[in-house]
C-alpha cells in the first residue's frame, strides 16, 4: 500500500531564512510525487511534481524539492521564506498506474514570521 | 491550463436534507474523478474513485449509500450527501484525472445544522 509521512505538524521559520518541509513515502515501484499548498478555506494549489529525471525539481513560487530514492524522501525547500508562504503544505504520492488517486500526507503548517 | 470547477463553494443545510456537489472538468475529458474529504486542519482522505459510465469505487469505511457518486459524462461527476447530519459537515474536494495529470476543484464547505 502507498503511504506518505510528513513528520512535522508545524514548521516555523523567520522571513528570509531557508525553509524545509519534510516528506517520506512508501510505494511499490517508481512513485509520482507531488507537493500542494492550501490556504484557509481554499482548494489545493499545485507546487511541483517528480515523475522521472532530475532529482531536483523546481516548482511554483520559488519552491523546489529533491527526490532521494535511497531515503525515500521528497523534502520541499525554499532558499528564502516569505510571510506569504505561510499555509498548509501537503505531500502526496501516486502510483504510476493510470487512473489511481493521490494519497496525501497529513499536512504541515508552515508559519513564516516577519 | 486545465480547470476543474466545483460547485457550490459553500452550502449550509438542515439535518436530514440531501446536498449535491458538482465537479466539472472544463476543458478536458476526465475518465476518472476522485472525491476527497477534509476535516479541519487535517489531511485529505480519499472517499471514492469515480469512473465515467460505471459504479464508483469507495474506500473502506465510506458509506456508499450516504455518499452517492454519479459520473454521468466525461466532464461531470456529482457527489450527493444523502440525509445529511452534522457529522457530515466537512470540506469536500474533487479531483479530475487525465493521463499523467491531476487537477483539483476549489472545494465545497458543507455545514449541516
Interface residues (C-beta under 8 A of the other chain):
Chain A: X34 X36 X41 X42 X43 X44 X46 X51 X88 X90 X94 X98 X99 X101 X102 X103 X104 X105 X106 X107 X109
Chain B: X6 X31 X32 X34 X36 X41 X42 X43 X44 X46 X49 X51 X91 X93 X95 X97 X99 X100 X102 X104 X105 X106 X107 X109
